Amino acid sequence: MSVTALQMAQLMPDARQLESDEPEMESTLHYQQLALLVSSLEWRWQALERGSGTLSGRREWPVALL
C-alpha cells in the first residue's frame, strides 16, 4: 500500500491543537544549557590543542583534565 504526500498530510494531527507539558525548546533555559555545552566543549578542545592530550591517536589523558 502506498500513500501520497497529500494523504499523509491529511492523516497527521494538527500540531497547533496538541497539548504538552514539555518545556518549550526555544526557552531561555534551553538556550543557556546549549551555550554552556558549547562553551565547555570549546574549553576542552582548547586544552587539547595546548598539548594536554589529543583528539585522536593518544589514549592517555592527564587525570587533572578528566
C-alpha positions in Angstrom: 0.0 0.0 0.0 1.4 3.4 -0.9 0.4 6.7 0.5 0.8 10.0 -1.3 2.2 13.1 0.5 -1.2 14.7 0.5 -2.9 11.6 2.1 -0.1 11.5 4.7 -0.6 15.2 5.5 -4.3 14.6 6.0 -3.6 11.7 8.4 -1.3 13.8 10.6 -2.8 15.7 13.6 -2.9 19.5 13.6 0.2 20.4 15.7 -1.5 23.6 16.8 -4.0 21.6 18.7 -1.6 19.3 20.6 -1.2 19.9 24.3 2.1 19.1 26.0 3.5 19.6 29.5 7.0 19.6 28.0 9.0 22.9 28.2 9.5 24.8 25.0 12.7 24.1 23.1 13.3 27.8 22.5 13.2 28.8 26.1 15.8 30.9 27.8 16.9 27.9 29.9 17.3 25.7 26.9 19.5 28.4 25.2 21.6 28.7 28.3 22.1 25.0 28.5 23.2 24.8 24.9 25.5 27.8 25.4 27.1 26.0 28.4 27.6 22.8 26.5 29.2 24.6 23.6 31.5 26.7 25.8 32.5 23.6 27.8 33.4 21.7 24.6 35.3 24.7 23.2 37.3 25.0 26.5 38.1 21.3 26.4 39.2 21.5 22.8 41.5 24.4 23.6 43.1 22.4 26.3 43.7 19.6 23.9 45.3 22.0 21.3 47.7 23.2 24.0 49.2 19.8 24.3 47.1 18.4 27.2 46.2 15.4 25.1 45.0 14.8 21.6 41.7 14.2 20.0 42.9 11.0 18.3 45.9 8.7 18.4 46.7 9.0 22.1 44.7 7.3 24.7 46.5 8.6 27.8 44.7 11.5 29.4 46.1 13.6 32.3 44.0 12.9 35.3 43.6 16.7 36.1 41.7 17.3 32.8 39.2 14.4 33.1 
